[in-house]
Amino acid sequence: MRIGRWSRGPVIGRGSSAAVSIATDIASGDVFAVKSAELSRSASLQREQRILSSLESPYVVSCFGSDVISDSPSGGCSYNLFLEYAARGSLADDVAKQGGRLDEAAIRSGTGDILRGLAYLHSSGVVHCDVKCHNVLIGSDGTAKLADLGCARRIGEERCEIRGTPVFMAPEVARGEEQGPPADVWALGCTVIQMATGLGPWPDVSDLAAALHRIAFSPEVPEPPSWLSREGKDFLSKCLVRDPRERWTAEQLLEHEFVTSSPSATTTTTIKSSPKSVLDQTLWESLLETDECQSPDDPLTRMEQLIGVGIPCWRWDDDWVTIRSNGDYAQSNSLNNQH
């Protein structure tokens, strides 16, 4: 999709320094999402754009470019990142809608999609660095897509800062040592627990400093949900290994029976059976049939139609943390996210 002149619609998500809105391309009427921040506070968005622009996968949210515009009358400028619109919102929204827990078939399906996205990222030399349900969006066909790559980094990139959500961090990350592909696999294991329970991987710890110390230096790993199948528990045992050298890779995990025994093409659970997005032709035809007096060629009218079918809650955030190693303990700054 090529974005020309565009019109901003309603806000559907907010972070500490940016907001996400629905938008339409004026010429084509195509709907997309625009993630905006003040230019002076847009370093994370610009990093996300640089990485996303080099990627192309059905399991990673698509990027359609960016622009910088002047915000009159203030005279300031905003940086706008154009992204694929996911009408269903995040995987965390799906979990909440299902009462705080997805059934196992949906977990298997979502896990397979996330793994395919991670395998693609890692083969492309990219580490996501903040895998969790809130950073997985559901596409128009129900596919789970990795999103919010503001914390992502290139493999081998020299950087002293470790980023991500504290309770989803792998032990080596909490110690400030490294943040490579194995850290994404640990976070995937934590995300499976989140899909199965609606909670983080360490639900009994409320103090983030204590959680970081426990993750970094104790011999413990997060407990698997008791109701999960044998295959599910075995899958988690391959992800939640304290030694990153012993963790399975995303490619290896794609061959695990927890994923292979539930092909996404035949899954009819929460993730794969939900309504299509506004980008789906069938939905637009349905809207036109019910309101013949409105013209689908008018972008503003299409935006009104979009609002009429309901706006999803994109529970997106960008409040990552920085962890640095300092002697025998890890220090944390801005620990304000316990998702």
For each residue, the residues with C-beta under 8 A, 3 or more apart:
1: 25 30 32 62 64
2: 64 65
3: 6 25 32 64 65 67 82
4: 25 26 27
5: 25 26 27
6: 3 23 24 25 26 32 34 82
7: 23 24 26 299 300 303
8: 21 22 23 34
9: 21 22 23 24 303 306 307
10: 21 22 307 311
11: 14 19 20 21
12: 20 21 22 33 89 311 312 313 314
13: 19 20 313 314 315 316
14: 11 18 19 20 316
15: 18 19 316 317 318 319
16: 317 318 319
17: 37 38 41 42 44 318
18: 14 15 35 36 37 41 42 44 45 318
19: 11 13 14 15 35 36 37
20: 11 12 13 14 33 34 35 36 83 314 316
21: 8 9 10 11 12 33 34 36
22: 8 9 10 12 31 32 33 34 85 303 306 311
23: 6 7 8 9 31 32 33 34 82
24: 6 7 9 29 30 31 32 299 300 302 303
25: 1 3 4 5 6 28 29 30 32 299
26: 4 5 6 7 29 299
27: 4 5
28: 25
29: 24 25 26 296 297 298 299 302
30: 1 24 25 279
31: 22 23 24 85 278 279 302 303 306
32: 1 3 6 22 23 24 25 64 82 83 84 85
33: 12 20 21 22 23 82 83 84 85 86 314
34: 6 8 20 21 22 23 80 81 82 83
35: 18 19 20 45 48 80 81 83
36: 18 19 20 21 78 79 80 81
37: 17 18 19 41 42 44 45 78 79
38: 17 41 42 76 77 78 79
39: 42 68 76 77 78 79
40:
41: 17 18 37 38
42: 17 18 37 38 39 45 46 78 79
43: 46 47
44: 17 18 37 47 48 150 151 318 320
45: 18 35 37 42 48 49 66 79 81 150
46: 42 43 49 50 66 79
47: 43 44 50 51 149 150 152
48: 35 44 45 51 52 63 81 148 149 150 152
49: 45 46 52 53 63 65 66 81
50: 46 47 53 54
51: 47 48 54 55 126 149 152 154
52: 48 49 55 60 61 62 63 83 149
53: 49 50 63 65
54: 50 51 124
55: 51 52 60 63 120 121 124 126
56: 60 62
57: 60 116 117 120
58: 139 143 145
59: 113 114 116 117 120 143 144 145 146
60: 52 55 56 57 117 120 121 145 146 147
61: 52 83 84 86 137 145 146 147
62: 1 52 56 83 84
63: 48 49 52 53 55 66 81 82 83 84
64: 1 2 3 32 82 83 84
65: 2 3 49 53 82
66: 45 46 49 63 79 80 81 82
67: 3 79 80 82
68: 39 77 78 79 80
69: 77 78 80
70: 75 76 77
71: 74 75 76 77 78
72: 75
73:
74: 71
75: 70 71 72
76: 38 39 70 71
77: 38 39 68 69 70 71
78: 36 37 38 39 42 68 69 71
79: 36 37 38 39 42 45 46 66 67 68
80: 34 35 36 66 67 68 69
81: 34 35 36 45 48 49 63 66
82: 3 6 23 32 33 34 63 64 65 66 67
83: 20 32 33 34 35 52 61 62 63 64 147
84: 32 33 61 62 63 64 137 139 145
85: 22 31 32 33 277 278 279
86: 33 61 89 90 137 138 139 140 145 147 277 312 314
87: 140 275 276 277 278 279 312
88: 93 94 137 138 139 142 274 275 277 312
89: 12 86 93 94 137 138 312 313 314 315
90: 86 93 94 133 134 135 136 137 138 147 314 315 316
91: 94 95 110 133 134 136 137 138 144 191 195 271
92: 95 96 132 133 134 136 194 315 339
93: 88 89 90 96 97 138 312 313 314 315
94: 88 89 90 91 97 98 102 106 138 270 271 274
95: 91 92 98 100 101 102 133 194 195 198
96: 92 93 100 198
97: 93 94 270
98: 94 95 101 102 103 106 270
99: 198
100: 95 96 197 198 199
101: 95 98 195 196 197 198
102: 94 95 98 106 107 110 195 196 269 270 271
103: 98 106 107 269 270
104: 107 108 196 228 229 232
105: 108 109 262 267 268 269
106: 94 98 102 103 109 110 195 267 269 270 271 272
107: 102 103 104 110 111 192 195 196 232
108: 104 105 111 112 232 258 259 261 262 267
109: 105 106 112 113 144 262 264 267 269 271 272
110: 91 102 106 107 113 114 136 144 195 271
111: 107 108 114 115 188 191 192 195 235 258 259
112: 108 109 115 116 254 259 262 264
113: 59 109 110 116 117 143 144 145 264 271
114: 59 110 111 117 118 131 136 144 146 188 191
115: 111 112 118 119 188 250 253 254 259
116: 57 59 112 113 119 120 254
117: 57 59 60 113 114 120 121 144 145 146
118: 114 115 121 122 128 131 146 181 184 185 188 250
119: 115 116 122 123 249 250 251 254
120: 55 57 59 60 116 117 123 124
121: 55 60 117 118 124 126 127 128 146 152 184
122: 118 119 125 126 127 155 181 184 249 250 251
123: 119 120
124: 54 55 120 121
125: 122 154 155 156
126: 51 55 121 122 149 152 153 154 155
127: 121 122 152 153 154 155 179 180 181 183 184
128: 118 121 131 135 146 149 151 152 184 187
129: 151 152 153 163 164 179 183 184
130: 135 148 150 151 152 163 164 165 168 187 320
131: 114 118 128 135 136 146 168 184 187 188 190 191
132: 92 135 136 165 168 187 190 191 194 339
133: 90 91 92 95 136 191 194 195 339
134: 90 91 92 148 315 316 317 339
135: 90 128 130 131 132 146 147 148 316
136: 90 91 92 110 114 131 132 133 144 145 146 147 191
137: 61 84 86 88 89 90 91 144 145 147 314
138: 86 88 89 90 91 93 94 142 143 144 145 271 274
139: 58 84 86 88 142 143 144 145 277
140: 86 87 276 277 279 280
141: 272 276
142: 88 138 139 271 272 273 274
143: 58 59 113 138 139 264
144: 59 91 109 110 113 114 117 136 137 138 139 271
145: 58 59 60 61 84 86 113 117 136 137 138 139
146: 59 60 61 114 117 118 121 128 131 135 136 149
147: 60 61 83 86 90 135 136 137 316
148: 48 130 134 135 151 316 317 318
149: 47 48 51 52 126 128 146 152
150: 44 45 47 48 130 318 320
151: 44 128 129 130 148 163 164 320
152: 47 48 51 121 126 127 128 129 130 149
153: 126 127 129 157 159 163 179
154: 51 125 126 127 157
155: 122 125 126 127 180 181
156: 125
157: 153 154
158:
159: 153
160: 324
161: 322 323 324
162: 169 173 176 179 322 323 324
163: 129 130 151 153 179 320 321 322
164: 129 130 151 168 169 173 179 183 187 320 321
165: 130 132 168 169 320 321 337 338 339
166: 169 174 208 211 212 215 321 323 332 335 337 338
167: 190 200 201 202 205 208 211 215 338 339
168: 130 131 132 164 165 186 187 190 191 200 201 339
169: 162 164 165 166 173 174 183 186 187 212 215 323
170: 173 174 179 182 183 186 187 215 244
171: 174 175 186 215 216 217 242 244
172: 175 177 178 179 182 183 244
173: 162 164 169 170 176 177 178 179 183 186 323
174: 166 169 170 171 212 213 215 216 323 330
175: 171 172 216 217 325 330
176: 162 173 323 324 325 326 330
177: 172 173 325
178: 172 173 183 244
179: 127 129 153 162 163 164 170 172 173 183
180: 127 155 183 244
181: 118 122 127 155 184 185 249 250
182: 170 172 185 186 244 245 247 249
183: 127 129 164 169 170 172 173 178 179 180 186 187 244
184: 118 121 122 127 128 129 131 181 187 188 250
185: 118 181 182 188 189 239 247 248 249 250 253
186: 168 169 170 171 173 182 183 189 190 239 240 241 244 247
187: 128 130 131 132 164 168 169 170 183 184 190 191
188: 111 114 115 118 131 184 185 191 192 239 250 253
189: 185 186 192 193 201 222 235 236 239 240
190: 131 132 167 168 186 187 193 194 200 201 222 240
191: 91 111 114 131 132 133 136 168 187 188 194 195
192: 107 111 188 189 195 196 232 235 236 239
193: 189 190 196 197 199 200 201 222 224 225 236
194: 92 95 132 133 190 191 197 198 199 200 201
195: 91 95 101 102 106 107 110 111 133 191 192
196: 101 102 104 107 192 193 225 227 228 232
197: 100 101 193 194 203 225
198: 95 96 99 100 101 194
199: 100 193 194 203
200: 167 168 190 193 194 203 338 339
201: 167 168 189 190 193 194 222
202: 167 205 211 214 215 222
203: 197 199 200
204:
205: 167 202 210 211 214
206:
207: 210 211
208: 166 167 211 212 332 335 338
209: 212 213 332 335
210: 205 207 213 214
211: 166 167 202 205 207 208 214 215
212: 166 169 174 208 209 215 216 323 330 332 335
213: 174 209 210 216 217 218 329 330
214: 202 205 210 211 217 218 220
215: 166 167 169 170 171 174 202 211 212 218
216: 171 174 175 212 213 329 330
217: 171 175 213 214
218: 213 214 215
219: 242
220: 214
221: 240 241 242
222: 189 190 193 201 202 236 240
223:
224: 193 228 232 233 236 237
225: 193 196 197 228 232
226:
227: 196
228: 104 196 224 225 232 233 236
229: 104 232 233 258
230: 233 234
231: 234 235 256 257 258 261
232: 104 107 108 192 196 224 225 228 229 235 236 258
233: 224 228 229 230 236 237
234: 230 231 237 238 256 257 258
235: 111 189 192 231 232 238 239 253 256 258 259
236: 189 192 193 222 224 228 232 233 239 240
237: 224 233 234 240 241
238: 234 235 241 247 248 252 253 256
239: 185 186 188 189 192 235 236 247 248 253
240: 186 189 190 221 222 236 237
241: 186 221 237 238 244 246 247 248
242: 171 219 221
243: 246 247
244: 170 171 172 178 180 182 183 186 241 247
245: 182
246: 241 243
247: 182 185 186 238 239 241 243 244
248: 185 238 239 241 252 253 256
249: 119 122 181 182 185 252 253
250: 115 118 119 122 181 184 185 188 253 254
251: 119 122 254 255
252: 238 248 249 255 256
253: 115 185 188 235 238 239 248 249 250 256 259
254: 112 115 116 119 250 251 259 260
255: 251 252 259 260
256: 231 234 235 238 248 252 253 259 260
257: 231 234 260 261
258: 108 111 229 231 232 234 235 261 262
259: 108 111 112 115 235 253 254 255 256 262
260: 254 255 256 257 263
261: 108 231 257 258
262: 105 108 109 112 258 259 266 267
263: 260 266 267
264: 109 112 113 143 267 272
265:
266: 262 263
267: 105 106 108 109 262 263 264 271 272
268: 105 272 273
269: 102 103 105 106 109 272 273
270: 94 97 98 102 103 106 273 274
271: 91 94 102 106 109 110 113 138 142 144 267 274
272: 106 109 141 142 264 267 268 269
273: 142 268 269 270
274: 88 94 138 142 270 271
275: 87 88 283
276: 87 140 141 279 280 282 283
277: 85 86 87 88 139 140 280 283
278: 31 85 87 283 284 305 306 309
279: 30 31 85 87 140 276
280: 140 276 277 283 284
281: 284 285
282: 276 285 286
283: 275 276 277 278 280 286 287 309
284: 278 280 281 287 288 296
285: 281 282 288 289
286: 282 283 289 290
287: 283 284 290 291 296 305 308 309
288: 284 285 291 292 294 296
289: 285 286 292
290: 286 287
291: 287 288 294 305
292: 288 289
293:
294: 288 291 298 301 304 305
295: 298 301
296: 29 284 287 288 301 302 305
297: 29
298: 29 294 295 301 302
299: 7 24 25 26 29 302 303
300: 7 24 303 304
301: 294 295 296 298 304 305
302: 24 29 31 296 298 299 305 306
303: 7 9 22 24 31 299 300 306 307
304: 294 300 301 307 308
305: 278 287 291 294 296 301 302 308 309
306: 9 22 31 278 302 303 309 311
307: 9 10 303 304 310 311
308: 287 304 305
309: 278 283 287 305 306
310: 307
311: 10 12 22 306 307
312: 12 86 87 88 89 93
313: 12 13 89 93
314: 12 13 20 33 86 89 90 93 137
315: 13 89 90 92 93 134
316: 13 14 15 20 90 134 135 147 148
317: 15 16 134 148 337 339
318: 15 16 17 18 44 148 150
319: 15 16 334 336 337
320: 44 130 150 151 163 164 165 334 337
321: 163 164 165 166 332 333 334 335 336 337
322: 161 162 163 332 333 334
323: 161 162 166 169 173 174 176 212 330 331 332 333
324: 160 161 162 176 330 331
325: 175 176 177 330
326: 176 329 330 331
327:
328:
329: 213 216 326
330: 174 175 176 212 213 216 323 324 325 326
331: 323 324 326
332: 166 208 209 212 321 322 323 335
333: 321 322 323
334: 319 320 321 322
335: 166 208 209 212 321 332
336: 319 321
337: 165 166 317 319 320 321
338: 165 166 167 200 208
339: 92 132 133 134 165 167 168 200 317
